[in-house]
Amino acid sequence: MADINAIIEGLKDRFNADAAAGMDDVFQFSIEDSDNYYVAIKDGQCEIAQGDHDDPSVTLVMNKETLKGVLTGEEDGMQAFMSGKLRAEGDMMLATKLTALFPV
């Protein structure tokens, strides 16, 4: 399995600044069997850090296998949510913007 850190860092290369226009949001990835990460998006910029953010807009809870699948496009995020592999806390509609922000 690919390293979660490498997959998270790879998001920077896929970041779609146009889709982030006007956003000021934080996506927290709470990974049940690995380290946590967050992605802060503000003014068309993307910052990725390991750890927990003080005030995330949405928290996505899953294991690293599901995270890898969702972030690489191998697994549909909505399907993962509906099957219980992924839980969202906070602004659930914001979670649906991930594919536009980080196209595969």
Phi and psi restraints in degrees (range 20) as a CNS / XPLOR table:
assign (resid 1 and name C) (resid 2 and name N)
       (resid 2 and name CA) (resid 2 and name C) 1.0 -62.2 20.0 2
assign (resid 2 and name N) (resid 2 and name CA)
       (resid 2 and name C) (resid 3 and name N) 1.0 150.2 20.0 2
assign (resid 2 and name C) (resid 3 and name N)
       (resid 3 and name CA) (resid 3 and name C) 1.0 -66.5 20.0 2
assign (resid 3 and name N) (resid 3 and name CA)
       (resid 3 and name C) (resid 4 and name N) 1.0 129.2 20.0 2
assign (resid 3 and name C) (resid 4 and name N)
       (resid 4 and name CA) (resid 4 and name C) 1.0 -59.3 20.0 2
assign (resid 4 and name N) (resid 4 and name CA)
       (resid 4 and name C) (resid 5 and name N) 1.0 -40.4 20.0 2
assign (resid 4 and name C) (resid 5 and name N)
       (resid 5 and name CA) (resid 5 and name C) 1.0 -59.1 20.0 2
assign (resid 5 and name N) (resid 5 and name CA)
       (resid 5 and name C) (resid 6 and name N) 1.0 -41.5 20.0 2
assign (resid 5 and name C) (resid 6 and name N)
       (resid 6 and name CA) (resid 6 and name C) 1.0 -65.7 20.0 2
assign (resid 6 and name N) (resid 6 and name CA)
       (resid 6 and name C) (resid 7 and name N) 1.0 -39.6 20.0 2
assign (resid 6 and name C) (resid 7 and name N)
       (resid 7 and name CA) (resid 7 and name C) 1.0 -65.8 20.0 2
assign (resid 7 and name N) (resid 7 and name CA)
       (resid 7 and name C) (resid 8 and name N) 1.0 -44.9 20.0 2
assign (resid 7 and name C) (resid 8 and name N)
       (resid 8 and name CA) (resid 8 and name C) 1.0 -62.5 20.0 2
assign (resid 8 and name N) (resid 8 and name CA)
       (resid 8 and name C) (resid 9 and name N) 1.0 -46.6 20.0 2
assign (resid 8 and name C) (resid 9 and name N)
       (resid 9 and name CA) (resid 9 and name C) 1.0 -63.2 20.0 2
assign (resid 9 and name N) (resid 9 and name CA)
       (resid 9 and name C) (resid 10 and name N) 1.0 -31.8 20.0 2
assign (resid 9 and name C) (resid 10 and name N)
       (resid 10 and name CA) (resid 10 and name C) 1.0 -64.7 20.0 2
assign (resid 10 and name N) (resid 10 and name CA)
       (resid 10 and name C) (resid 11 and name N) 1.0 -18.9 20.0 2
assign (resid 10 and name C) (resid 11 and name N)
       (resid 11 and name CA) (resid 11 and name C) 1.0 -60.3 20.0 2
assign (resid 11 and name N) (resid 11 and name CA)
       (resid 11 and name C) (resid 12 and name N) 1.0 -32.0 20.0 2
assign (resid 11 and name C) (resid 12 and name N)
       (resid 12 and name CA) (resid 12 and name C) 1.0 -57.7 20.0 2
assign (resid 12 and name N) (resid 12 and name CA)
       (resid 12 and name C) (resid 13 and name N) 1.0 -39.4 20.0 2
assign (resid 12 and name C) (resid 13 and name N)
       (resid 13 and name CA) (resid 13 and name C) 1.0 -71.7 20.0 2
assign (resid 13 and name N) (resid 13 and name CA)
       (resid 13 and name C) (resid 14 and name N) 1.0 -24.4 20.0 2
assign (resid 13 and name C) (resid 14 and name N)
       (resid 14 and name CA) (resid 14 and name C) 1.0 -97.4 20.0 2
assign (resid 14 and name N) (resid 14 and name CA)
       (resid 14 and name C) (resid 15 and name N) 1.0 -2.7 20.0 2
assign (resid 14 and name C) (resid 15 and name N)
       (resid 15 and name CA) (resid 15 and name C) 1.0 -60.2 20.0 2
assign (resid 15 and name N) (resid 15 and name CA)
       (resid 15 and name C) (resid 16 and name N) 1.0 128.6 20.0 2
assign (resid 15 and name C) (resid 16 and name N)
       (resid 16 and name CA) (resid 16 and name C) 1.0 -102.7 20.0 2
assign (resid 16 and name N) (resid 16 and name CA)
       (resid 16 and name C) (resid 17 and name N) 1.0 96.1 20.0 2
assign (resid 16 and name C) (resid 17 and name N)
       (resid 17 and name CA) (resid 17 and name C) 1.0 -61.5 20.0 2
assign (resid 17 and name N) (resid 17 and name CA)
       (resid 17 and name C) (resid 18 and name N) 1.0 -32.5 20.0 2
assign (resid 17 and name C) (resid 18 and name N)
       (resid 18 and name CA) (resid 18 and name C) 1.0 -61.9 20.0 2
assign (resid 18 and name N) (resid 18 and name CA)
       (resid 18 and name C) (resid 19 and name N) 1.0 -39.9 20.0 2
assign (resid 18 and name C) (resid 19 and name N)
       (resid 19 and name CA) (resid 19 and name C) 1.0 -69.6 20.0 2
assign (resid 19 and name N) (resid 19 and name CA)
       (resid 19 and name C) (resid 20 and name N) 1.0 -19.5 20.0 2
assign (resid 19 and name C) (resid 20 and name N)
       (resid 20 and name CA) (resid 20 and name C) 1.0 -93.6 20.0 2
assign (resid 20 and name N) (resid 20 and name CA)
       (resid 20 and name C) (resid 21 and name N) 1.0 1.5 20.0 2
assign (resid 20 and name C) (resid 21 and name N)
       (resid 21 and name CA) (resid 21 and name C) 1.0 -55.8 20.0 2
assign (resid 21 and name N) (resid 21 and name CA)
       (resid 21 and name C) (resid 22 and name N) 1.0 127.9 20.0 2
assign (resid 21 and name C) (resid 22 and name N)
       (resid 22 and name CA) (resid 22 and name C) 1.0 79.6 20.0 2
assign (resid 22 and name N) (resid 22 and name CA)
       (resid 22 and name C) (resid 23 and name N) 1.0 0.2 20.0 2
assign (resid 22 and name C) (resid 23 and name N)
       (resid 23 and name CA) (resid 23 and name C) 1.0 -86.5 20.0 2
assign (resid 23 and name N) (resid 23 and name CA)
       (resid 23 and name C) (resid 24 and name N) 1.0 148.4 20.0 2
assign (resid 23 and name C) (resid 24 and name N)
       (resid 24 and name CA) (resid 24 and name C) 1.0 -146.2 20.0 2
assign (resid 24 and name N) (resid 24 and name CA)
       (resid 24 and name C) (resid 25 and name N) 1.0 79.3 20.0 2
assign (resid 24 and name C) (resid 25 and name N)
       (resid 25 and name CA) (resid 25 and name C) 1.0 -138.7 20.0 2
assign (resid 25 and name N) (resid 25 and name CA)
       (resid 25 and name C) (resid 26 and name N) 1.0 158.4 20.0 2
assign (resid 25 and name C) (resid 26 and name N)
       (resid 26 and name CA) (resid 26 and name C) 1.0 -127.1 20.0 2
assign (resid 26 and name N) (resid 26 and name CA)
       (resid 26 and name C) (resid 27 and name N) 1.0 125.7 20.0 2
assign (resid 26 and name C) (resid 27 and name N)
       (resid 27 and name CA) (resid 27 and name C) 1.0 -99.3 20.0 2
assign (resid 27 and name N) (resid 27 and name CA)
       (resid 27 and name C) (resid 28 and name N) 1.0 117.3 20.0 2
assign (resid 27 and name C) (resid 28 and name N)
       (resid 28 and name CA) (resid 28 and name C) 1.0 -98.9 20.0 2
assign (resid 28 and name N) (resid 28 and name CA)
       (resid 28 and name C) (resid 29 and name N) 1.0 126.1 20.0 2
assign (resid 28 and name C) (resid 29 and name N)
       (resid 29 and name CA) (resid 29 and name C) 1.0 -102.4 20.0 2
assign (resid 29 and name N) (resid 29 and name CA)
       (resid 29 and name C) (resid 30 and name N) 1.0 107.0 20.0 2
assign (resid 29 and name C) (resid 30 and name N)
       (resid 30 and name CA) (resid 30 and name C) 1.0 -97.1 20.0 2
assign (resid 30 and name N) (resid 30 and name CA)
       (resid 30 and name C) (resid 31 and name N) 1.0 103.0 20.0 2
assign (resid 30 and name C) (resid 31 and name N)
       (resid 31 and name CA) (resid 31 and name C) 1.0 -99.5 20.0 2
assign (resid 31 and name N) (resid 31 and name CA)
       (resid 31 and name C) (resid 32 and name N) 1.0 116.7 20.0 2
assign (resid 31 and name C) (resid 32 and name N)
       (resid 32 and name CA) (resid 32 and name C) 1.0 -61.9 20.0 2
assign (resid 32 and name N) (resid 32 and name CA)
       (resid 32 and name C) (resid 33 and name N) 1.0 -31.8 20.0 2
assign (resid 32 and name C) (resid 33 and name N)
       (resid 33 and name CA) (resid 33 and name C) 1.0 -122.2 20.0 2
assign (resid 33 and name N) (resid 33 and name CA)
       (resid 33 and name C) (resid 34 and name N) 1.0 29.1 20.0 2
assign (resid 33 and name C) (resid 34 and name N)
       (resid 34 and name CA) (resid 34 and name C) 1.0 -160.6 20.0 2
assign (resid 34 and name N) (resid 34 and name CA)
       (resid 34 and name C) (resid 35 and name N) 1.0 -173.3 20.0 2
assign (resid 34 and name C) (resid 35 and name N)
       (resid 35 and name CA) (resid 35 and name C) 1.0 -73.3 20.0 2
assign (resid 35 and name N) (resid 35 and name CA)
       (resid 35 and name C) (resid 36 and name N) 1.0 152.0 20.0 2
assign (resid 35 and name C) (resid 36 and name N)
       (resid 36 and name CA) (resid 36 and name C) 1.0 -87.5 20.0 2
assign (resid 36 and name N) (resid 36 and name CA)
       (resid 36 and name C) (resid 37 and name N) 1.0 153.5 20.0 2
assign (resid 36 and name C) (resid 37 and name N)
       (resid 37 and name CA) (resid 37 and name C) 1.0 -139.4 20.0 2
assign (resid 37 and name N) (resid 37 and name CA)
       (resid 37 and name C) (resid 38 and name N) 1.0 159.5 20.0 2
assign (resid 37 and name C) (resid 38 and name N)
       (resid 38 and name CA) (resid 38 and name C) 1.0 -138.3 20.0 2
assign (resid 38 and name N) (resid 38 and name CA)
       (resid 38 and name C) (resid 39 and name N) 1.0 154.5 20.0 2
assign (resid 38 and name C) (resid 39 and name N)
       (resid 39 and name CA) (resid 39 and name C) 1.0 -122.1 20.0 2
assign (resid 39 and name N) (resid 39 and name CA)
       (resid 39 and name C) (resid 40 and name N) 1.0 117.1 20.0 2
assign (resid 39 and name C) (resid 40 and name N)
       (resid 40 and name CA) (resid 40 and name C) 1.0 -103.0 20.0 2
assign (resid 40 and name N) (resid 40 and name CA)
       (resid 40 and name C) (resid 41 and name N) 1.0 126.6 20.0 2
assign (resid 40 and name C) (resid 41 and name N)
       (resid 41 and name CA) (resid 41 and name C) 1.0 -119.6 20.0 2
assign (resid 41 and name N) (resid 41 and name CA)
       (resid 41 and name C) (resid 42 and name N) 1.0 123.5 20.0 2
assign (resid 41 and name C) (resid 42 and name N)
       (resid 42 and name CA) (resid 42 and name C) 1.0 -153.5 20.0 2
assign (resid 42 and name N) (resid 42 and name CA)
       (resid 42 and name C) (resid 43 and name N) 1.0 133.5 20.0 2
assign (resid 42 and name C) (resid 43 and name N)
       (resid 43 and name CA) (resid 43 and name C) 1.0 52.7 20.0 2
assign (resid 43 and name N) (resid 43 and name CA)
       (resid 43 and name C) (resid 44 and name N) 1.0 41.1 20.0 2
assign (resid 43 and name C) (resid 44 and name N)
       (resid 44 and name CA) (resid 44 and name C) 1.0 73.1 20.0 2
assign (resid 44 and name N) (resid 44 and name CA)
       (resid 44 and name C) (resid 45 and name N) 1.0 11.9 20.0 2
assign (resid 44 and name C) (resid 45 and name N)
       (resid 45 and name CA) (resid 45 and name C) 1.0 -112.8 20.0 2
assign (resid 45 and name N) (resid 45 and name CA)
       (resid 45 and name C) (resid 46 and name N) 1.0 153.5 20.0 2
assign (resid 45 and name C) (resid 46 and name N)
       (resid 46 and name CA) (resid 46 and name C) 1.0 -126.9 20.0 2
assign (resid 46 and name N) (resid 46 and name CA)
       (resid 46 and name C) (resid 47 and name N) 1.0 123.1 20.0 2
assign (resid 46 and name C) (resid 47 and name N)
       (resid 47 and name CA) (resid 47 and name C) 1.0 -118.4 20.0 2
assign (resid 47 and name N) (resid 47 and name CA)
       (resid 47 and name C) (resid 48 and name N) 1.0 130.4 20.0 2
assign (resid 47 and name C) (resid 48 and name N)
       (resid 48 and name CA) (resid 48 and name C) 1.0 -118.1 20.0 2
assign (resid 48 and name N) (resid 48 and name CA)
       (resid 48 and name C) (resid 49 and name N) 1.0 132.1 20.0 2
assign (resid 48 and name C) (resid 49 and name N)
       (resid 49 and name CA) (resid 49 and name C) 1.0 -143.0 20.0 2
assign (resid 49 and name N) (resid 49 and name CA)
       (resid 49 and name C) (resid 50 and name N) 1.0 152.3 20.0 2
assign (resid 49 and name C) (resid 50 and name N)
       (resid 50 and name CA) (resid 50 and name C) 1.0 -83.9 20.0 2
assign (resid 50 and name N) (resid 50 and name CA)
       (resid 50 and name C) (resid 51 and name N) 1.0 143.8 20.0 2
assign (resid 50 and name C) (resid 51 and name N)
       (resid 51 and name CA) (resid 51 and name C) 1.0 114.4 20.0 2
assign (resid 51 and name N) (resid 51 and name CA)
       (resid 51 and name C) (resid 52 and name N) 1.0 -162.1 20.0 2
assign (resid 51 and name C) (resid 52 and name N)
       (resid 52 and name CA) (resid 52 and name C) 1.0 -114.6 20.0 2
assign (resid 52 and name N) (resid 52 and name CA)
       (resid 52 and name C) (resid 53 and name N) 1.0 135.0 20.0 2
assign (resid 52 and name C) (resid 53 and name N)
       (resid 53 and name CA) (resid 53 and name C) 1.0 -82.8 20.0 2
assign (resid 53 and name N) (resid 53 and name CA)
       (resid 53 and name C) (resid 54 and name N) 1.0 147.8 20.0 2
assign (resid 53 and name C) (resid 54 and name N)
       (resid 54 and name CA) (resid 54 and name C) 1.0 -66.6 20.0 2
assign (resid 54 and name N) (resid 54 and name CA)
       (resid 54 and name C) (resid 55 and name N) 1.0 -32.6 20.0 2
assign (resid 54 and name C) (resid 55 and name N)
       (resid 55 and name CA) (resid 55 and name C) 1.0 -146.0 20.0 2
assign (resid 55 and name N) (resid 55 and name CA)
       (resid 55 and name C) (resid 56 and name N) 1.0 71.1 20.0 2
assign (resid 55 and name C) (resid 56 and name N)
       (resid 56 and name CA) (resid 56 and name C) 1.0 -70.5 20.0 2
assign (resid 56 and name N) (resid 56 and name CA)
       (resid 56 and name C) (resid 57 and name N) 1.0 149.5 20.0 2
assign (resid 56 and name C) (resid 57 and name N)
       (resid 57 and name CA) (resid 57 and name C) 1.0 -75.0 20.0 2
assign (resid 57 and name N) (resid 57 and name CA)
       (resid 57 and name C) (resid 58 and name N) 1.0 -38.9 20.0 2
assign (resid 57 and name C) (resid 58 and name N)
       (resid 58 and name CA) (resid 58 and name C) 1.0 -146.1 20.0 2
assign (resid 58 and name N) (resid 58 and name CA)
       (resid 58 and name C) (resid 59 and name N) 1.0 140.6 20.0 2
assign (resid 58 and name C) (resid 59 and name N)
       (resid 59 and name CA) (resid 59 and name C) 1.0 -114.9 20.0 2
assign (resid 59 and name N) (resid 59 and name CA)
       (resid 59 and name C) (resid 60 and name N) 1.0 126.4 20.0 2
assign (resid 59 and name C) (resid 60 and name N)
       (resid 60 and name CA) (resid 60 and name C) 1.0 -108.9 20.0 2
assign (resid 60 and name N) (resid 60 and name CA)
       (resid 60 and name C) (resid 61 and name N) 1.0 118.0 20.0 2
assign (resid 60 and name C) (resid 61 and name N)
       (resid 61 and name CA) (resid 61 and name C) 1.0 -107.3 20.0 2
assign (resid 61 and name N) (resid 61 and name CA)
       (resid 61 and name C) (resid 62 and name N) 1.0 124.3 20.0 2
assign (resid 61 and name C) (resid 62 and name N)
       (resid 62 and name CA) (resid 62 and name C) 1.0 -165.4 20.0 2
assign (resid 62 and name N) (resid 62 and name CA)
       (resid 62 and name C) (resid 63 and name N) 1.0 174.4 20.0 2
assign (resid 62 and name C) (resid 63 and name N)
       (resid 63 and name CA) (resid 63 and name C) 1.0 -90.6 20.0 2
assign (resid 63 and name N) (resid 63 and name CA)
       (resid 63 and name C) (resid 64 and name N) 1.0 171.3 20.0 2
assign (resid 63 and name C) (resid 64 and name N)
       (resid 64 and name CA) (resid 64 and name C) 1.0 -68.6 20.0 2
assign (resid 64 and name N) (resid 64 and name CA)
       (resid 64 and name C) (resid 65 and name N) 1.0 -29.5 20.0 2
assign (resid 64 and name C) (resid 65 and name N)
       (resid 65 and name CA) (resid 65 and name C) 1.0 -64.8 20.0 2
assign (resid 65 and name N) (resid 65 and name CA)
       (resid 65 and name C) (resid 66 and name N) 1.0 -43.2 20.0 2
assign (resid 65 and name C) (resid 66 and name N)
       (resid 66 and name CA) (resid 66 and name C) 1.0 -66.7 20.0 2
assign (resid 66 and name N) (resid 66 and name CA)
       (resid 66 and name C) (resid 67 and name N) 1.0 -42.8 20.0 2
assign (resid 66 and name C) (resid 67 and name N)
       (resid 67 and name CA) (resid 67 and name C) 1.0 -58.5 20.0 2
assign (resid 67 and name N) (resid 67 and name CA)
       (resid 67 and name C) (resid 68 and name N) 1.0 -46.7 20.0 2
assign (resid 67 and name C) (resid 68 and name N)
       (resid 68 and name CA) (resid 68 and name C) 1.0 -58.5 20.0 2
assign (resid 68 and name N) (resid 68 and name CA)
       (resid 68 and name C) (resid 69 and name N) 1.0 -46.8 20.0 2
assign (resid 68 and name C) (resid 69 and name N)
       (resid 69 and name CA) (resid 69 and name C) 1.0 -61.2 20.0 2
assign (resid 69 and name N) (resid 69 and name CA)
       (resid 69 and name C) (resid 70 and name N) 1.0 -44.8 20.0 2
assign (resid 69 and name C) (resid 70 and name N)
       (resid 70 and name CA) (resid 70 and name C) 1.0 -67.2 20.0 2
assign (resid 70 and name N) (resid 70 and name CA)
       (resid 70 and name C) (resid 71 and name N) 1.0 -44.4 20.0 2
assign (resid 70 and name C) (resid 71 and name N)
       (resid 71 and name CA) (resid 71 and name C) 1.0 -74.3 20.0 2
assign (resid 71 and name N) (resid 71 and name CA)
       (resid 71 and name C) (resid 72 and name N) 1.0 -22.7 20.0 2
assign (resid 71 and name C) (resid 72 and name N)
       (resid 72 and name CA) (resid 72 and name C) 1.0 -95.8 20.0 2
assign (resid 72 and name N) (resid 72 and name CA)
       (resid 72 and name C) (resid 73 and name N) 1.0 -4.0 20.0 2
assign (resid 72 and name C) (resid 73 and name N)
       (resid 73 and name CA) (resid 73 and name C) 1.0 84.2 20.0 2
assign (resid 73 and name N) (resid 73 and name CA)
       (resid 73 and name C) (resid 74 and name N) 1.0 2.8 20.0 2
assign (resid 73 and name C) (resid 74 and name N)
       (resid 74 and name CA) (resid 74 and name C) 1.0 -75.4 20.0 2
assign (resid 74 and name N) (resid 74 and name CA)
       (resid 74 and name C) (resid 75 and name N) 1.0 -22.4 20.0 2
assign (resid 74 and name C) (resid 75 and name N)
       (resid 75 and name CA) (resid 75 and name C) 1.0 -131.2 20.0 2
assign (resid 75 and name N) (resid 75 and name CA)
       (resid 75 and name C) (resid 76 and name N) 1.0 134.9 20.0 2
assign (resid 75 and name C) (resid 76 and name N)
       (resid 76 and name CA) (resid 76 and name C) 1.0 -74.4 20.0 2
assign (resid 76 and name N) (resid 76 and name CA)
       (resid 76 and name C) (resid 77 and name N) 1.0 127.5 20.0 2
assign (resid 76 and name C) (resid 77 and name N)
       (resid 77 and name CA) (resid 77 and name C) 1.0 -60.1 20.0 2
assign (resid 77 and name N) (resid 77 and name CA)
       (resid 77 and name C) (resid 78 and name N) 1.0 -41.0 20.0 2
assign (resid 77 and name C) (resid 78 and name N)
       (resid 78 and name CA) (resid 78 and name C) 1.0 -66.1 20.0 2
assign (resid 78 and name N) (resid 78 and name CA)
       (resid 78 and name C) (resid 79 and name N) 1.0 -39.2 20.0 2
assign (resid 78 and name C) (resid 79 and name N)
       (resid 79 and name CA) (resid 79 and name C) 1.0 -63.8 20.0 2
assign (resid 79 and name N) (resid 79 and name CA)
       (resid 79 and name C) (resid 80 and name N) 1.0 -42.0 20.0 2
assign (resid 79 and name C) (resid 80 and name N)
       (resid 80 and name CA) (resid 80 and name C) 1.0 -62.8 20.0 2
assign (resid 80 and name N) (resid 80 and name CA)
       (resid 80 and name C) (resid 81 and name N) 1.0 -39.2 20.0 2
assign (resid 80 and name C) (resid 81 and name N)
       (resid 81 and name CA) (resid 81 and name C) 1.0 -65.1 20.0 2
assign (resid 81 and name N) (resid 81 and name CA)
       (resid 81 and name C) (resid 82 and name N) 1.0 -48.0 20.0 2
assign (resid 81 and name C) (resid 82 and name N)
       (resid 82 and name CA) (resid 82 and name C) 1.0 -65.2 20.0 2
assign (resid 82 and name N) (resid 82 and name CA)
       (resid 82 and name C) (resid 83 and name N) 1.0 -30.6 20.0 2
assign (resid 82 and name C) (resid 83 and name N)
       (resid 83 and name CA) (resid 83 and name C) 1.0 -88.2 20.0 2
assign (resid 83 and name N) (resid 83 and name CA)
       (resid 83 and name C) (resid 84 and name N) 1.0 -1.6 20.0 2
assign (resid 83 and name C) (resid 84 and name N)
       (resid 84 and name CA) (resid 84 and name C) 1.0 87.3 20.0 2
assign (resid 84 and name N) (resid 84 and name CA)
       (resid 84 and name C) (resid 85 and name N) 1.0 2.9 20.0 2
assign (resid 84 and name C) (resid 85 and name N)
       (resid 85 and name CA) (resid 85 and name C) 1.0 -74.6 20.0 2
assign (resid 85 and name N) (resid 85 and name CA)
       (resid 85 and name C) (resid 86 and name N) 1.0 -21.7 20.0 2
assign (resid 85 and name C) (resid 86 and name N)
       (resid 86 and name CA) (resid 86 and name C) 1.0 -131.7 20.0 2
assign (resid 86 and name N) (resid 86 and name CA)
       (resid 86 and name C) (resid 87 and name N) 1.0 132.1 20.0 2
assign (resid 86 and name C) (resid 87 and name N)
       (resid 87 and name CA) (resid 87 and name C) 1.0 -115.9 20.0 2
assign (resid 87 and name N) (resid 87 and name CA)
       (resid 87 and name C) (resid 88 and name N) 1.0 143.1 20.0 2
assign (resid 87 and name C) (resid 88 and name N)
       (resid 88 and name CA) (resid 88 and name C) 1.0 -119.6 20.0 2
assign (resid 88 and name N) (resid 88 and name CA)
       (resid 88 and name C) (resid 89 and name N) 1.0 134.1 20.0 2
assign (resid 88 and name C) (resid 89 and name N)
       (resid 89 and name CA) (resid 89 and name C) 1.0 -124.6 20.0 2
assign (resid 89 and name N) (resid 89 and name CA)
       (resid 89 and name C) (resid 90 and name N) 1.0 132.5 20.0 2
assign (resid 89 and name C) (resid 90 and name N)
       (resid 90 and name CA) (resid 90 and name C) 1.0 103.1 20.0 2
assign (resid 90 and name N) (resid 90 and name CA)
       (resid 90 and name C) (resid 91 and name N) 1.0 -139.7 20.0 2
assign (resid 90 and name C) (resid 91 and name N)
       (resid 91 and name CA) (resid 91 and name C) 1.0 -76.8 20.0 2
assign (resid 91 and name N) (resid 91 and name CA)
       (resid 91 and name C) (resid 92 and name N) 1.0 89.8 20.0 2
assign (resid 91 and name C) (resid 92 and name N)
       (resid 92 and name CA) (resid 92 and name C) 1.0 -64.4 20.0 2
assign (resid 92 and name N) (resid 92 and name CA)
       (resid 92 and name C) (resid 93 and name N) 1.0 -32.5 20.0 2
assign (resid 92 and name C) (resid 93 and name N)
       (resid 93 and name CA) (resid 93 and name C) 1.0 -65.4 20.0 2
assign (resid 93 and name N) (resid 93 and name CA)
       (resid 93 and name C) (resid 94 and name N) 1.0 -30.6 20.0 2
assign (resid 93 and name C) (resid 94 and name N)
       (resid 94 and name CA) (resid 94 and name C) 1.0 -62.8 20.0 2
assign (resid 94 and name N) (resid 94 and name CA)
       (resid 94 and name C) (resid 95 and name N) 1.0 -36.4 20.0 2
assign (resid 94 and name C) (resid 95 and name N)
       (resid 95 and name CA) (resid 95 and name C) 1.0 -59.3 20.0 2
assign (resid 95 and name N) (resid 95 and name CA)
       (resid 95 and name C) (resid 96 and name N) 1.0 -29.7 20.0 2
assign (resid 95 and name C) (resid 96 and name N)
       (resid 96 and name CA) (resid 96 and name C) 1.0 -70.8 20.0 2
assign (resid 96 and name N) (resid 96 and name CA)
       (resid 96 and name C) (resid 97 and name N) 1.0 -13.0 20.0 2
assign (resid 96 and name C) (resid 97 and name N)
       (resid 97 and name CA) (resid 97 and name C) 1.0 -83.9 20.0 2
assign (resid 97 and name N) (resid 97 and name CA)
       (resid 97 and name C) (resid 98 and name N) 1.0 -8.2 20.0 2
assign (resid 97 and name C) (resid 98 and name N)
       (resid 98 and name CA) (resid 98 and name C) 1.0 -56.9 20.0 2
assign (resid 98 and name N) (resid 98 and name CA)
       (resid 98 and name C) (resid 99 and name N) 1.0 -41.0 20.0 2
assign (resid 98 and name C) (resid 99 and name N)
       (resid 99 and name CA) (resid 99 and name C) 1.0 -68.1 20.0 2
assign (resid 99 and name N) (resid 99 and name CA)
       (resid 99 and name C) (resid 100 and name N) 1.0 -31.5 20.0 2
assign (resid 99 and name C) (resid 100 and name N)
       (resid 100 and name CA) (resid 100 and name C) 1.0 -74.5 20.0 2
assign (resid 100 and name N) (resid 100 and name CA)
       (resid 100 and name C) (resid 101 and name N) 1.0 -36.0 20.0 2
assign (resid 100 and name C) (resid 101 and name N)
       (resid 101 and name CA) (resid 101 and name C) 1.0 -72.8 20.0 2
assign (resid 101 and name N) (resid 101 and name CA)
       (resid 101 and name C) (resid 102 and name N) 1.0 -35.3 20.0 2
assign (resid 101 and name C) (resid 102 and name N)
       (resid 102 and name CA) (resid 102 and name C) 1.0 -130.6 20.0 2
assign (resid 102 and name N) (resid 102 and name CA)
       (resid 102 and name C) (resid 103 and name N) 1.0 69.7 20.0 2
assign (resid 102 and name C) (resid 103 and name N)
       (resid 103 and name CA) (resid 103 and name C) 1.0 -62.9 20.0 2
assign (resid 103 and name N) (resid 103 and name CA)
       (resid 103 and name C) (resid 104 and name N) 1.0 145.7 20.0 2
